[in-house]
Amino acid sequence: MSNNTSNHLVNPAAREAMEKFKMEAASEVGVNLKDGYNGELTSRQAGSVGGQMVKKMIEAYENGMK
């Protein structure tokens, strides 16, 4: 089995910032994340956190273009 995945961070120092970003997004959509494993989340909860992160990244990009 290959260990080649596309979900790695190019800059390892960015890991902490991404964790903070994820926690902020989860808080905004009302999902209670904890440090470490969050396997008890439903697909809907996990999707809402990811969706909020994407929404914020798009908004930041659009604001940077202006």
Jmol script that loads the backbone (N, CA, C; Angstrom):
load data "model"
ATOM      1  N   MET A   1       0.848  -1.177   0.000  1.00  0.00           N
ATOM      2  CA  MET A   1       0.000   0.000   0.000  1.00  0.00           C
ATOM      3  C   MET A   1       0.890   1.236   0.000  1.00  0.00           C
ATOM      4  N   SER A   2       0.609   2.145  -0.876  1.00  0.00           N
ATOM      5  CA  SER A   2       1.391   3.361  -1.020  1.00  0.00           C
ATOM      6  C   SER A   2       1.024   4.367   0.062  1.00  0.00           C
ATOM      7  N   ASN A   3       2.003   5.140   0.484  1.00  0.00           N
ATOM      8  CA  ASN A   3       1.777   6.176   1.487  1.00  0.00           C
ATOM      9  C   ASN A   3       1.753   7.551   0.830  1.00  0.00           C
ATOM     10  N   ASN A   4       1.468   7.602  -0.459  1.00  0.00           N
ATOM     11  CA  ASN A   4       1.454   8.840  -1.221  1.00  0.00           C
ATOM     12  C   ASN A   4       0.065   9.466  -1.146  1.00  0.00           C
ATOM     13  N   THR A   5      -0.065  10.519  -0.333  1.00  0.00           N
ATOM     14  CA  THR A   5      -1.347  11.200  -0.219  1.00  0.00           C
ATOM     15  C   THR A   5      -1.182  12.666  -0.588  1.00  0.00           C
ATOM     16  N   SER A   6      -2.279  13.276  -0.956  1.00  0.00           N
ATOM     17  CA  SER A   6      -2.229  14.683  -1.355  1.00  0.00           C
ATOM     18  C   SER A   6      -2.650  15.609  -0.227  1.00  0.00           C
ATOM     19  N   ASN A   7      -2.935  15.072   0.946  1.00  0.00           N
ATOM     20  CA  ASN A   7      -3.398  15.924   2.033  1.00  0.00           C
ATOM     21  C   ASN A   7      -2.291  16.248   3.035  1.00  0.00           C
ATOM     22  N   HIS A   8      -1.083  16.422   2.545  1.00  0.00           N
ATOM     23  CA  HIS A   8       0.013  16.819   3.424  1.00  0.00           C
ATOM     24  C   HIS A   8       0.320  18.303   3.215  1.00  0.00           C
ATOM     25  N   LEU A   9       0.821  18.925   4.260  1.00  0.00           N
ATOM     26  CA  LEU A   9       1.152  20.340   4.180  1.00  0.00           C
ATOM     27  C   LEU A   9       2.579  20.499   3.684  1.00  0.00           C
ATOM     28  N   VAL A  10       2.782  21.410   2.761  1.00  0.00           N
ATOM     29  CA  VAL A  10       4.111  21.665   2.216  1.00  0.00           C
ATOM     30  C   VAL A  10       5.007  22.254   3.303  1.00  0.00           C
ATOM     31  N   ASN A  11       4.454  23.151   4.101  1.00  0.00           N
ATOM     32  CA  ASN A  11       5.196  23.779   5.186  1.00  0.00           C
ATOM     33  C   ASN A  11       4.708  23.190   6.510  1.00  0.00           C
ATOM     34  N   PRO A  12       5.528  22.374   7.183  1.00  0.00           N
ATOM     35  CA  PRO A  12       5.078  21.758   8.436  1.00  0.00           C
ATOM     36  C   PRO A  12       4.671  22.769   9.507  1.00  0.00           C
ATOM     37  N   ALA A  13       5.212  23.967   9.472  1.00  0.00           N
ATOM     38  CA  ALA A  13       4.830  24.990  10.447  1.00  0.00           C
ATOM     39  C   ALA A  13       3.379  25.436  10.246  1.00  0.00           C
ATOM     40  N   ALA A  14       2.822  25.164   9.096  1.00  0.00           N
ATOM     41  CA  ALA A  14       1.439  25.555   8.815  1.00  0.00           C
ATOM     42  C   ALA A  14       0.430  24.653   9.519  1.00  0.00           C
ATOM     43  N   ARG A  15       0.869  23.518  10.007  1.00  0.00           N
ATOM     44  CA  ARG A  15      -0.046  22.564  10.655  1.00  0.00           C
ATOM     45  C   ARG A  15      -0.798  23.217  11.820  1.00  0.00           C
ATOM     46  N   GLU A  16      -0.084  23.953  12.655  1.00  0.00           N
ATOM     47  CA  GLU A  16      -0.705  24.610  13.805  1.00  0.00           C
ATOM     48  C   GLU A  16      -1.739  25.637  13.355  1.00  0.00           C
ATOM     49  N   ALA A  17      -1.410  26.404  12.337  1.00  0.00           N
ATOM     50  CA  ALA A  17      -2.348  27.404  11.819  1.00  0.00           C
ATOM     51  C   ALA A  17      -3.591  26.736  11.232  1.00  0.00           C
ATOM     52  N   MET A  18      -3.417  25.618  10.542  1.00  0.00           N
ATOM     53  CA  MET A  18      -4.562  24.911   9.961  1.00  0.00           C
ATOM     54  C   MET A  18      -5.451  24.316  11.053  1.00  0.00           C
ATOM     55  N   GLU A  19      -4.851  23.820  12.127  1.00  0.00           N
ATOM     56  CA  GLU A  19      -5.643  23.293  13.242  1.00  0.00           C
ATOM     57  C   GLU A  19      -6.475  24.409  13.874  1.00  0.00           C
ATOM     58  N   LYS A  20      -5.867  25.575  14.058  1.00  0.00           N
ATOM     59  CA  LYS A  20      -6.587  26.719  14.617  1.00  0.00           C
ATOM     60  C   LYS A  20      -7.724  27.131  13.688  1.00  0.00           C
ATOM     61  N   PHE A  21      -7.441  27.175  12.394  1.00  0.00           N
ATOM     62  CA  PHE A  21      -8.445  27.520  11.387  1.00  0.00           C
ATOM     63  C   PHE A  21      -9.610  26.533  11.428  1.00  0.00           C
ATOM     64  N   LYS A  22      -9.298  25.253  11.555  1.00  0.00           N
ATOM     65  CA  LYS A  22     -10.331  24.214  11.609  1.00  0.00           C
ATOM     66  C   LYS A  22     -11.187  24.377  12.860  1.00  0.00           C
ATOM     67  N   MET A  23     -10.565  24.660  13.985  1.00  0.00           N
ATOM     68  CA  MET A  23     -11.311  24.842  15.234  1.00  0.00           C
ATOM     69  C   MET A  23     -12.226  26.063  15.152  1.00  0.00           C
ATOM     70  N   GLU A  24     -11.736  27.150  14.535  1.00  0.00           N
ATOM     71  CA  GLU A  24     -12.557  28.351  14.365  1.00  0.00           C
ATOM     72  C   GLU A  24     -13.766  28.060  13.479  1.00  0.00           C
ATOM     73  N   ALA A  25     -13.533  27.341  12.380  1.00  0.00           N
ATOM     74  CA  ALA A  25     -14.628  27.006  11.469  1.00  0.00           C
ATOM     75  C   ALA A  25     -15.651  26.119  12.166  1.00  0.00           C
ATOM     76  N   ALA A  26     -15.183  25.165  12.944  1.00  0.00           N
ATOM     77  CA  ALA A  26     -16.090  24.272  13.671  1.00  0.00           C
ATOM     78  C   ALA A  26     -16.938  25.057  14.668  1.00  0.00           C
ATOM     79  N   SER A  27     -16.314  25.980  15.356  1.00  0.00           N
ATOM     80  CA  SER A  27     -17.040  26.804  16.320  1.00  0.00           C
ATOM     81  C   SER A  27     -18.118  27.630  15.628  1.00  0.00           C
ATOM     82  N   GLU A  28     -17.805  28.150  14.452  1.00  0.00           N
ATOM     83  CA  GLU A  28     -18.761  28.988  13.716  1.00  0.00           C
ATOM     84  C   GLU A  28     -19.992  28.207  13.269  1.00  0.00           C
ATOM     85  N   VAL A  29     -19.846  26.917  12.998  1.00  0.00           N
ATOM     86  CA  VAL A  29     -20.996  26.121  12.555  1.00  0.00           C
ATOM     87  C   VAL A  29     -21.588  25.290  13.687  1.00  0.00           C
ATOM     88  N   GLY A  30     -21.064  25.473  14.905  1.00  0.00           N
ATOM     89  CA  GLY A  30     -21.639  24.806  16.069  1.00  0.00           C
ATOM     90  C   GLY A  30     -21.238  23.353  16.255  1.00  0.00           C
ATOM     91  N   VAL A  31     -20.086  22.964  15.735  1.00  0.00           N
ATOM     92  CA  VAL A  31     -19.593  21.596  15.899  1.00  0.00           C
ATOM     93  C   VAL A  31     -18.508  21.610  16.974  1.00  0.00           C
ATOM     94  N   ASN A  32     -18.645  20.737  17.949  1.00  0.00           N
ATOM     95  CA  ASN A  32     -17.706  20.689  19.060  1.00  0.00           C
ATOM     96  C   ASN A  32     -16.560  19.734  18.714  1.00  0.00           C
ATOM     97  N   LEU A  33     -15.444  20.314  18.238  1.00  0.00           N
ATOM     98  CA  LEU A  33     -14.253  19.518  17.945  1.00  0.00           C
ATOM     99  C   LEU A  33     -13.362  19.497  19.169  1.00  0.00           C
ATOM    100  N   LYS A  34     -12.622  18.407  19.316  1.00  0.00           N
ATOM    101  CA  LYS A  34     -11.623  18.339  20.375  1.00  0.00           C
ATOM    102  C   LYS A  34     -10.283  18.032  19.728  1.00  0.00           C
ATOM    103  N   ASP A  35      -9.211  18.287  20.449  1.00  0.00           N
ATOM    104  CA  ASP A  35      -7.886  17.960  19.930  1.00  0.00           C
ATOM    105  C   ASP A  35      -7.783  16.451  19.767  1.00  0.00           C
ATOM    106  N   GLY A  36      -7.177  16.027  18.688  1.00  0.00           N
ATOM    107  CA  GLY A  36      -6.997  14.602  18.454  1.00  0.00           C
ATOM    108  C   GLY A  36      -8.111  14.013  17.612  1.00  0.00           C
ATOM    109  N   TYR A  37      -8.468  12.786  17.934  1.00  0.00           N
ATOM    110  CA  TYR A  37      -9.429  12.011  17.156  1.00  0.00           C
ATOM    111  C   TYR A  37     -10.853  12.512  17.362  1.00  0.00           C
ATOM    112  N   ASN A  38     -11.570  12.714  16.270  1.00  0.00           N
ATOM    113  CA  ASN A  38     -12.965  13.151  16.310  1.00  0.00           C
ATOM    114  C   ASN A  38     -13.856  12.193  15.526  1.00  0.00           C
ATOM    115  N   GLY A  39     -13.619  10.905  15.688  1.00  0.00           N
ATOM    116  CA  GLY A  39     -14.334   9.887  14.929  1.00  0.00           C
ATOM    117  C   GLY A  39     -15.810   9.775  15.223  1.00  0.00           C
ATOM    118  N   GLU A  40     -16.265  10.400  16.294  1.00  0.00           N
ATOM    119  CA  GLU A  40     -17.685  10.323  16.641  1.00  0.00           C
ATOM    120  C   GLU A  40     -18.527  11.341  15.884  1.00  0.00           C
ATOM    121  N   LEU A  41     -17.875  12.214  15.099  1.00  0.00           N
ATOM    122  CA  LEU A  41     -18.626  13.201  14.320  1.00  0.00           C
ATOM    123  C   LEU A  41     -19.422  12.508  13.219  1.00  0.00           C
ATOM    124  N   THR A  42     -20.580  13.071  12.928  1.00  0.00           N
ATOM    125  CA  THR A  42     -21.346  12.559  11.799  1.00  0.00           C
ATOM    126  C   THR A  42     -20.752  13.123  10.509  1.00  0.00           C
ATOM    127  N   SER A  43     -21.110  12.516   9.408  1.00  0.00           N
ATOM    128  CA  SER A  43     -20.648  13.023   8.112  1.00  0.00           C
ATOM    129  C   SER A  43     -21.139  14.447   7.893  1.00  0.00           C
ATOM    130  N   ARG A  44     -22.338  14.732   8.320  1.00  0.00           N
ATOM    131  CA  ARG A  44     -22.907  16.074   8.177  1.00  0.00           C
ATOM    132  C   ARG A  44     -22.074  17.083   8.963  1.00  0.00           C
ATOM    133  N   GLN A  45     -21.693  16.741  10.193  1.00  0.00           N
ATOM    134  CA  GLN A  45     -20.888  17.657  11.007  1.00  0.00           C
ATOM    135  C   GLN A  45     -19.516  17.885  10.379  1.00  0.00           C
ATOM    136  N   ALA A  46     -18.849  16.815   9.985  1.00  0.00           N
ATOM    137  CA  ALA A  46     -17.527  16.938   9.380  1.00  0.00           C
ATOM    138  C   ALA A  46     -17.608  17.745   8.086  1.00  0.00           C
ATOM    139  N   GLY A  47     -18.639  17.497   7.298  1.00  0.00           N
ATOM    140  CA  GLY A  47     -18.821  18.231   6.048  1.00  0.00           C
ATOM    141  C   GLY A  47     -19.088  19.702   6.274  1.00  0.00           C
ATOM    142  N   SER A  48     -19.819  20.018   7.332  1.00  0.00           N
ATOM    143  CA  SER A  48     -20.103  21.425   7.596  1.00  0.00           C
ATOM    144  C   SER A  48     -18.839  22.168   8.015  1.00  0.00           C
ATOM    145  N   VAL A  49     -17.945  21.500   8.736  1.00  0.00           N
ATOM    146  CA  VAL A  49     -16.672  22.127   9.124  1.00  0.00           C
ATOM    147  C   VAL A  49     -15.824  22.362   7.873  1.00  0.00           C
ATOM    148  N   GLY A  50     -15.687  21.346   7.035  1.00  0.00           N
ATOM    149  CA  GLY A  50     -14.913  21.486   5.806  1.00  0.00           C
ATOM    150  C   GLY A  50     -15.505  22.530   4.879  1.00  0.00           C
ATOM    151  N   GLY A  51     -16.814  22.545   4.771  1.00  0.00           N
ATOM    152  CA  GLY A  51     -17.485  23.528   3.923  1.00  0.00           C
ATOM    153  C   GLY A  51     -17.265  24.948   4.410  1.00  0.00           C
ATOM    154  N   GLN A  52     -17.296  25.129   5.723  1.00  0.00           N
ATOM    155  CA  GLN A  52     -17.060  26.457   6.291  1.00  0.00           C
ATOM    156  C   GLN A  52     -15.621  26.903   6.031  1.00  0.00           C
ATOM    157  N   MET A  53     -14.681  25.968   6.116  1.00  0.00           N
ATOM    158  CA  MET A  53     -13.281  26.292   5.843  1.00  0.00           C
ATOM    159  C   MET A  53     -13.120  26.751   4.394  1.00  0.00           C
ATOM    160  N   VAL A  54     -13.736  26.028   3.470  1.00  0.00           N
ATOM    161  CA  VAL A  54     -13.647  26.393   2.051  1.00  0.00           C
ATOM    162  C   VAL A  54     -14.294  27.752   1.813  1.00  0.00           C
ATOM    163  N   LYS A  55     -15.444  27.979   2.414  1.00  0.00           N
ATOM    164  CA  LYS A  55     -16.136  29.254   2.266  1.00  0.00           C
ATOM    165  C   LYS A  55     -15.246  30.409   2.721  1.00  0.00           C
ATOM    166  N   LYS A  56     -14.587  30.241   3.869  1.00  0.00           N
ATOM    167  CA  LYS A  56     -13.719  31.294   4.391  1.00  0.00           C
ATOM    168  C   LYS A  56     -12.486  31.485   3.502  1.00  0.00           C
ATOM    169  N   MET A  57     -11.949  30.410   2.948  1.00  0.00           N
ATOM    170  CA  MET A  57     -10.790  30.539   2.063  1.00  0.00           C
ATOM    171  C   MET A  57     -11.168  31.279   0.771  1.00  0.00           C
ATOM    172  N   ILE A  58     -12.342  30.996   0.239  1.00  0.00           N
ATOM    173  CA  ILE A  58     -12.811  31.682  -0.964  1.00  0.00           C
ATOM    174  C   ILE A  58     -13.026  33.158  -0.675  1.00  0.00           C
ATOM    175  N   GLU A  59     -13.653  33.464   0.459  1.00  0.00           N
ATOM    176  CA  GLU A  59     -13.876  34.870   0.834  1.00  0.00           C
ATOM    177  C   GLU A  59     -12.546  35.607   0.976  1.00  0.00           C
ATOM    178  N   ALA A  60     -11.565  34.969   1.608  1.00  0.00           N
ATOM    179  CA  ALA A  60     -10.251  35.601   1.783  1.00  0.00           C
ATOM    180  C   ALA A  60      -9.581  35.850   0.429  1.00  0.00           C
ATOM    181  N   TYR A  61      -9.709  34.896  -0.476  1.00  0.00           N
ATOM    182  CA  TYR A  61      -9.141  35.043  -1.810  1.00  0.00           C
ATOM    183  C   TYR A  61      -9.803  36.198  -2.565  1.00  0.00           C
ATOM    184  N   GLU A  62     -11.139  36.217  -2.513  1.00  0.00           N
ATOM    185  CA  GLU A  62     -11.875  37.271  -3.209  1.00  0.00           C
ATOM    186  C   GLU A  62     -11.551  38.651  -2.634  1.00  0.00           C
ATOM    187  N   ASN A  63     -11.412  38.747  -1.317  1.00  0.00           N
ATOM    188  CA  ASN A  63     -11.069  40.025  -0.691  1.00  0.00           C
ATOM    189  C   ASN A  63      -9.651  40.458  -1.072  1.00  0.00           C
ATOM    190  N   GLY A  64      -8.777  39.500  -1.288  1.00  0.00           N
ATOM    191  CA  GLY A  64      -7.412  39.816  -1.691  1.00  0.00           C
ATOM    192  C   GLY A  64      -7.308  40.283  -3.129  1.00  0.00           C
ATOM    193  N   MET A  65      -8.284  39.929  -3.943  1.00  0.00           N
ATOM    194  CA  MET A  65      -8.278  40.327  -5.352  1.00  0.00           C
ATOM    195  C   MET A  65      -8.729  41.765  -5.539  1.00  0.00           C
ATOM    196  N   LYS A  66      -9.406  42.310  -4.564  1.00  0.00           N
ATOM    197  CA  LYS A  66      -9.972  43.668  -4.705  1.00  0.00           C
ATOM    198  C   LYS A  66      -8.933  44.729  -4.509  1.00  0.00           C
TER     199      LYS A  66
END
end "model"
wireframe off; spacefill off
backbone 0.3
color backbone group
